Amino acid sequence: MTNLIDIKGVTHAYQTPLGPLPVLNDLNIAVPEGEFCAVVGPSGCGKSTLTRLIAGLMKPDRGEVWLHGERVTGPRKTVGMAFQNPVLLEWRTILQNVILPLEIVAPSLPKKDREARAMELLALVGLEGFENKRPSELSGGMRQRASLCRAIVHKPDVLIMDEPFGALDAFTREDLWQTMHELRAKEPFTAVLITHDLRESVFLGDQVIVLSGRPATTQYVLDVKFPGERVLDGLYTPESSAMLHTLREQIQIAQGRAEPGQAA
């Protein structure tokens, strides 16, 4: 299987008044095309920095980031991004918000085609009939659904999500997890998800990467084995419990609260 994302020996530090603040150290991550990679780790370990490097919004001090066999040297139009805050423009309708990336990356595409593409996605996520509403007229979960549509409307090579469900209540969050699987089935894409929710990482991810404490490196990689279709009840099976236990142990190690083999 071909890797769509290759992060090779990436090291990065932020310059502060007190000197360099190392955040990533010799980080290596490979994400095969079509897979969903979830990234977890202690707070402040550099997860959001990782998303900016993949998107080309930053350059690493050392190492390389590759997408589709091309080295990332600057911002790329083939990357979609979704954040904890949907950041929808209040002066635009939901439909107008969703088509915004197409206006930027495909300005020659006829308006009717842009709108048809957006309406197709809005229907997929259950927002048909809300396309002419303003963001303030929708619930938090509905706004996040619209944000996801906007992130993939231009069919990006990779979708980067930085805790997109973190501010939602538990029931809405679980509903959106299932929506993500429905989107992947009908709109295949490669994804990198930053999350603090281990259940979310296991339910959505094909692999879960645990980053160490800062400066972060790749501490552990879990290949998620979910037999059959993923349903929420699957999170309560012995297999899922074992995966979650392993991830919790690895987080304790990354936090410095336990040594390898001693986490509980």
C-alpha positions as a Markdown table, in Angstrom:
| # | Residue | x | y | z |
|---|---|---|---|---|
| 1 | Met | 0.0 | 0.0 | 0.0 |
| 2 | Thr | 1.4 | 3.4 | -1.0 |
| 3 | Asn | 1.9 | 6.0 | 1.7 |
| 4 | Leu | 0.1 | 9.3 | 1.0 |
| 5 | Ile | 1.8 | 11.0 | 4.0 |
| 6 | Asp | 5.4 | 10.4 | 5.0 |
| 7 | Ile | 6.9 | 12.3 | 7.9 |
| 8 | Lys | 10.6 | 11.6 | 8.0 |
| 9 | Gly | 12.9 | 12.5 | 10.9 |
| 10 | Val | 11.0 | 15.8 | 11.6 |
| 11 | Thr | 12.5 | 18.0 | 14.4 |
| 12 | His | 11.0 | 21.4 | 15.2 |
| 13 | Ala | 11.4 | 24.0 | 17.9 |
| 14 | Tyr | 9.7 | 27.3 | 18.6 |
| 15 | Gln | 11.8 | 30.4 | 19.3 |
| 16 | Thr | 10.9 | 32.1 | 22.6 |
| 17 | Pro | 12.4 | 34.9 | 24.6 |
| 18 | Leu | 13.9 | 32.2 | 26.9 |
| 19 | Gly | 15.4 | 30.3 | 23.9 |
| 20 | Pro | 14.3 | 27.5 | 21.7 |
| 21 | Leu | 11.3 | 25.4 | 22.9 |
| 22 | Pro | 11.7 | 21.9 | 21.3 |
| 23 | Val | 8.3 | 20.4 | 20.4 |
| 24 | Leu | 9.1 | 17.5 | 17.9 |
| 25 | Asn | 12.2 | 15.3 | 17.8 |
| 26 | Asp | 13.0 | 12.9 | 15.0 |
| 27 | Leu | 9.3 | 12.2 | 14.4 |
| 28 | Asn | 8.5 | 9.5 | 11.8 |
| 29 | Ile | 4.9 | 8.8 | 10.7 |
| 30 | Ala | 3.6 | 7.0 | 7.6 |
| 31 | Val | 0.0 | 7.1 | 6.6 |
| 32 | Pro | -1.1 | 4.8 | 3.7 |
| 33 | Glu | -3.4 | 6.2 | 1.1 |
| 34 | Gly | -7.1 | 5.8 | 2.1 |
| 35 | Glu | -6.3 | 5.2 | 5.8 |
| 36 | Phe | -7.5 | 7.1 | 8.9 |
| 37 | Cys | -4.6 | 8.0 | 11.3 |
| 38 | Ala | -5.5 | 9.1 | 14.8 |
| 39 | Val | -2.8 | 10.9 | 16.8 |
| 40 | Val | -2.9 | 11.1 | 20.6 |
| 41 | Gly | -0.4 | 12.3 | 23.2 |
| 42 | Pro | 0.0 | 14.5 | 26.3 |
| 43 | Ser | -1.2 | 18.0 | 26.2 |
| 44 | Gly | 1.3 | 20.4 | 24.6 |
| 45 | Cys | 3.4 | 17.6 | 23.0 |
| 46 | Gly | 3.2 | 19.1 | 19.5 |
| 47 | Lys | 0.1 | 17.5 | 17.9 |
| 48 | Ser | -1.2 | 20.8 | 16.4 |
| 49 | Thr | 2.3 | 21.6 | 15.2 |
| 50 | Leu | 2.2 | 18.3 | 13.3 |
| 51 | Thr | -1.0 | 19.3 | 11.5 |
| 52 | Arg | 0.5 | 22.6 | 10.4 |
| 53 | Leu | 3.6 | 20.8 | 9.1 |
| 54 | Ile | 1.5 | 18.4 | 7.0 |
| 55 | Ala | -0.6 | 21.3 | 5.6 |
| 56 | Gly | 2.6 | 23.2 | 4.6 |
| 57 | Leu | 1.8 | 26.1 | 6.9 |
| 58 | Met | 5.1 | 25.6 | 8.7 |
| 59 | Lys | 8.5 | 24.1 | 7.7 |
| 60 | Pro | 10.4 | 21.8 | 10.1 |
| 61 | Asp | 13.8 | 22.8 | 11.4 |
| 62 | Arg | 15.0 | 19.3 | 10.2 |
| 63 | Gly | 13.5 | 16.4 | 8.4 |
| 64 | Glu | 11.0 | 16.2 | 5.6 |
| 65 | Val | 7.2 | 16.0 | 5.1 |
| 66 | Trp | 6.0 | 14.3 | 1.9 |
| 67 | Leu | 2.5 | 14.2 | 0.4 |
| 68 | His | 1.8 | 11.9 | -2.6 |
| 69 | Gly | 5.5 | 11.6 | -3.3 |
| 70 | Glu | 6.1 | 15.3 | -3.3 |
| 71 | Arg | 8.0 | 17.2 | -0.6 |
| 72 | Val | 5.9 | 19.8 | 1.2 |
| 73 | Thr | 7.5 | 23.2 | 1.0 |
| 74 | Gly | 4.5 | 25.4 | 1.4 |
| 75 | Pro | 0.7 | 25.6 | 1.7 |
| 76 | Arg | -1.2 | 23.0 | -0.4 |
| 77 | Lys | -4.6 | 23.3 | -1.9 |
| 78 | Thr | -5.0 | 19.5 | -1.7 |
| 79 | Val | -5.3 | 19.6 | 2.1 |
| 80 | Gly | -8.7 | 20.0 | 3.8 |
| 81 | Met | -8.8 | 21.1 | 7.5 |
| 82 | Ala | -11.4 | 21.0 | 10.2 |
| 83 | Phe | -11.0 | 22.4 | 13.7 |
| 84 | Gln | -12.7 | 22.3 | 17.1 |
| 85 | Asn | -14.3 | 25.7 | 16.2 |
| 86 | Pro | -16.1 | 25.3 | 12.9 |
| 87 | Val | -15.2 | 29.0 | 12.0 |
| 88 | Leu | -18.2 | 29.4 | 9.7 |
| 89 | Leu | -18.8 | 32.9 | 8.2 |
| 90 | Glu | -22.0 | 34.3 | 9.7 |
| 91 | Trp | -22.7 | 36.6 | 6.6 |
| 92 | Arg | -22.8 | 33.5 | 4.4 |
| 93 | Thr | -25.4 | 30.8 | 4.3 |
| 94 | Ile | -24.4 | 27.2 | 5.1 |
| 95 | Leu | -24.4 | 26.5 | 1.4 |
| 96 | Gln | -22.2 | 29.5 | 0.7 |
| 97 | Asn | -19.8 | 28.5 | 3.5 |
| 98 | Val | -19.5 | 24.9 | 2.2 |
| 99 | Ile | -18.6 | 26.0 | -1.4 |
| 100 | Leu | -16.0 | 28.5 | -0.2 |
| 101 | Pro | -13.0 | 26.2 | -0.9 |
| 102 | Leu | -14.2 | 25.6 | -4.4 |
| 103 | Glu | -14.3 | 29.3 | -5.1 |
| 104 | Ile | -10.6 | 29.4 | -4.1 |
| 105 | Val | -9.2 | 26.2 | -5.7 |
| 106 | Ala | -11.6 | 25.9 | -8.6 |
| 107 | Pro | -12.8 | 29.4 | -9.6 |
| 108 | Ser | -13.6 | 28.3 | -13.1 |
| 109 | Leu | -16.1 | 25.7 | -12.0 |
| 110 | Pro | -19.6 | 26.8 | -12.8 |
| 111 | Lys | -21.6 | 28.0 | -9.8 |
| 112 | Lys | -24.3 | 25.4 | -10.4 |
| 113 | Asp | -21.7 | 22.7 | -10.2 |
| 114 | Arg | -20.2 | 24.1 | -7.0 |
| 115 | Glu | -23.6 | 24.2 | -5.4 |
| 116 | Ala | -24.5 | 20.7 | -6.6 |
| 117 | Arg | -21.3 | 19.3 | -5.1 |
| 118 | Ala | -22.0 | 21.1 | -1.8 |
| 119 | Met | -25.7 | 20.0 | -1.7 |
| 120 | Glu | -24.6 | 16.4 | -2.2 |
| 121 | Leu | -22.4 | 16.5 | 0.9 |
| 122 | Leu | -24.9 | 18.4 | 3.0 |
| 123 | Ala | -27.5 | 15.6 | 2.2 |
| 124 | Leu | -24.9 | 13.0 | 3.2 |
| 125 | Val | -24.5 | 14.5 | 6.7 |
| 126 | Gly | -28.2 | 15.2 | 7.3 |
| 127 | Leu | -28.2 | 18.9 | 6.6 |
| 128 | Glu | -30.5 | 18.9 | 3.5 |
| 129 | Gly | -33.0 | 21.7 | 4.0 |
| 130 | Phe | -30.6 | 23.8 | 6.1 |
| 131 | Glu | -28.5 | 25.1 | 3.2 |
| 132 | Asn | -30.0 | 28.6 | 3.3 |
| 133 | Lys | -29.7 | 29.0 | 7.1 |
| 134 | Arg | -27.0 | 31.1 | 8.8 |
| 135 | Pro | -24.5 | 29.4 | 11.1 |
| 136 | Ser | -26.1 | 31.0 | 14.2 |
| 137 | Glu | -29.4 | 29.2 | 13.3 |
| 138 | Leu | -27.8 | 25.8 | 13.6 |
| 139 | Ser | -26.7 | 23.7 | 16.7 |
| 140 | Gly | -23.1 | 23.1 | 17.5 |
| 141 | Gly | -23.2 | 19.6 | 16.0 |
| 142 | Met | -24.9 | 20.9 | 12.8 |
| 143 | Arg | -22.3 | 23.6 | 12.4 |
| 144 | Gln | -19.5 | 20.9 | 12.8 |
| 145 | Arg | -21.2 | 18.8 | 10.1 |
| 146 | Ala | -21.2 | 21.8 | 7.8 |
| 147 | Ser | -17.5 | 22.4 | 8.6 |
| 148 | Leu | -16.7 | 18.8 | 7.6 |
| 149 | Cys | -18.5 | 19.3 | 4.3 |
| 150 | Arg | -16.5 | 22.4 | 3.7 |
| 151 | Ala | -13.3 | 20.6 | 4.5 |
| 152 | Ile | -13.8 | 17.9 | 1.8 |
| 153 | Val | -15.9 | 19.7 | -0.8 |
| 154 | His | -12.9 | 20.1 | -3.0 |
| 155 | Lys | -11.9 | 16.4 | -2.7 |
| 156 | Pro | -8.6 | 17.0 | -0.9 |
| 157 | Asp | -5.8 | 14.4 | -0.9 |
| 158 | Val | -5.8 | 14.5 | 2.9 |
| 159 | Leu | -8.2 | 15.7 | 5.6 |
| 160 | Ile | -6.6 | 17.1 | 8.7 |
| 161 | Met | -8.8 | 17.3 | 11.8 |
| 162 | Asp | -7.6 | 19.0 | 15.0 |
| 163 | Glu | -10.0 | 17.9 | 17.8 |
| 164 | Pro | -13.1 | 18.7 | 15.7 |
| 165 | Phe | -15.5 | 17.1 | 18.1 |
| 166 | Gly | -13.9 | 18.1 | 21.4 |
| 167 | Ala | -16.3 | 20.9 | 22.3 |
| 168 | Leu | -19.5 | 18.8 | 21.6 |
| 169 | Asp | -21.5 | 16.9 | 24.1 |
| 170 | Ala | -21.0 | 13.1 | 24.3 |
| 171 | Phe | -24.1 | 12.1 | 22.3 |
| 172 | Thr | -23.5 | 14.6 | 19.5 |
| 173 | Arg | -19.8 | 13.5 | 19.4 |
| 174 | Glu | -20.7 | 9.9 | 19.0 |
| 175 | Asp | -23.3 | 10.7 | 16.3 |
| 176 | Leu | -20.6 | 12.6 | 14.4 |
| 177 | Trp | -18.2 | 9.6 | 14.7 |
| 178 | Gln | -20.8 | 7.5 | 12.8 |
| 179 | Thr | -21.2 | 10.3 | 10.3 |
| 180 | Met | -17.4 | 10.2 | 9.6 |
| 181 | His | -17.6 | 6.5 | 8.7 |
| 182 | Glu | -20.6 | 7.2 | 6.4 |
| 183 | Leu | -18.6 | 10.0 | 4.7 |
| 184 | Arg | -15.6 | 7.7 | 4.3 |
| 185 | Ala | -17.7 | 5.1 | 2.7 |
| 186 | Lys | -19.1 | 7.5 | 0.1 |
| 187 | Glu | -16.3 | 10.0 | -0.1 |
| 188 | Pro | -13.0 | 8.1 | 0.5 |
| 189 | Phe | -10.2 | 10.2 | 1.8 |
| 190 | Thr | -7.0 | 9.9 | 3.8 |
| 191 | Ala | -7.2 | 11.5 | 7.2 |
| 192 | Val | -5.1 | 12.6 | 10.2 |
| 193 | Leu | -7.1 | 13.2 | 13.4 |
| 194 | Ile | -5.7 | 14.9 | 16.5 |
| 195 | Thr | -7.7 | 13.9 | 19.6 |
| 196 | His | -7.5 | 13.6 | 23.3 |
| 197 | Asp | -10.4 | 11.0 | 23.3 |
| 198 | Leu | -9.0 | 7.4 | 23.2 |
| 199 | Arg | -12.4 | 6.0 | 22.4 |
| 200 | Glu | -12.6 | 8.4 | 19.4 |
| 201 | Ser | -9.2 | 7.3 | 18.2 |
| 202 | Val | -10.1 | 3.6 | 18.3 |
| 203 | Phe | -13.5 | 4.1 | 16.7 |
| 204 | Leu | -12.3 | 6.2 | 13.9 |
| 205 | Gly | -8.7 | 5.2 | 13.3 |
| 206 | Asp | -7.1 | 2.5 | 11.3 |
| 207 | Gln | -4.0 | 3.2 | 13.2 |
| 208 | Val | -3.4 | 5.2 | 16.4 |
| 209 | Ile | -0.1 | 6.9 | 16.9 |
| 210 | Val | 0.9 | 7.8 | 20.5 |
| 211 | Leu | 3.3 | 10.7 | 20.7 |
| 212 | Ser | 5.8 | 10.9 | 23.6 |
| 213 | Gly | 6.1 | 13.9 | 25.9 |
| 214 | Arg | 7.7 | 17.0 | 24.5 |
| 215 | Pro | 9.8 | 17.1 | 22.4 |
| 216 | Ala | 7.6 | 14.5 | 20.9 |
| 217 | Thr | 8.6 | 11.4 | 18.9 |
| 218 | Thr | 6.6 | 8.4 | 17.8 |
| 219 | Gln | 6.3 | 6.4 | 21.0 |
| 220 | Tyr | 3.8 | 3.7 | 20.0 |
| 221 | Val | 1.7 | 2.7 | 17.0 |
| 222 | Leu | -1.5 | 0.7 | 17.4 |
| 223 | Asp | -3.1 | -1.0 | 14.4 |
| 224 | Val | -6.8 | -1.0 | 15.1 |
| 225 | Lys | -8.4 | -4.3 | 14.5 |
| 226 | Phe | -12.2 | -3.9 | 14.3 |
| 227 | Pro | -14.0 | -6.9 | 12.9 |
| 228 | Gly | -16.8 | -6.0 | 10.5 |
| 229 | Glu | -18.6 | -2.7 | 10.4 |
| 230 | Arg | -17.8 | -0.3 | 13.1 |
| 231 | Val | -20.7 | 0.4 | 15.5 |
| 232 | Leu | -20.7 | 2.1 | 18.8 |
| 233 | Asp | -21.4 | -1.2 | 20.7 |
| 234 | Gly | -18.1 | -2.4 | 19.3 |
| 235 | Leu | -16.4 | -0.1 | 21.8 |
| 236 | Tyr | -17.5 | -2.3 | 24.6 |
| 237 | Thr | -16.1 | -5.6 | 23.3 |
| 238 | Pro | -13.1 | -7.3 | 25.0 |
| 239 | Glu | -11.0 | -6.5 | 21.9 |
| 240 | Ser | -11.8 | -2.7 | 22.2 |
| 241 | Ser | -11.2 | -2.7 | 25.9 |
| 242 | Ala | -7.8 | -4.3 | 25.4 |
| 243 | Met | -6.8 | -1.6 | 22.8 |
| 244 | Leu | -8.0 | 1.2 | 25.0 |
| 245 | His | -6.1 | -0.3 | 28.0 |
| 246 | Thr | -2.9 | -0.4 | 25.9 |
| 247 | Leu | -3.4 | 3.3 | 24.8 |
| 248 | Arg | -4.0 | 4.4 | 28.3 |
| 249 | Glu | -0.8 | 2.7 | 29.4 |
| 250 | Gln | 1.1 | 4.5 | 26.7 |
| 251 | Ile | -0.4 | 7.9 | 27.6 |
| 252 | Gln | 0.7 | 7.3 | 31.2 |
| 253 | Ile | 4.2 | 6.6 | 30.0 |
| 254 | Ala | 4.2 | 9.6 | 27.7 |
| 255 | Gln | 3.1 | 11.8 | 30.7 |
| 256 | Gly | 6.0 | 10.5 | 32.8 |
| 257 | Arg | 3.6 | 8.9 | 35.3 |
| 258 | Ala | 4.8 | 5.4 | 34.6 |
| 259 | Glu | 7.7 | 3.5 | 33.2 |
| 260 | Pro | 7.3 | 1.0 | 30.3 |
| 261 | Gly | 5.9 | -2.2 | 31.7 |
| 262 | Gln | 4.7 | -0.5 | 34.9 |
| 263 | Ala | 1.7 | 1.5 | 33.7 |
| 264 | Ala | -1.7 | 0.5 | 35.2 |
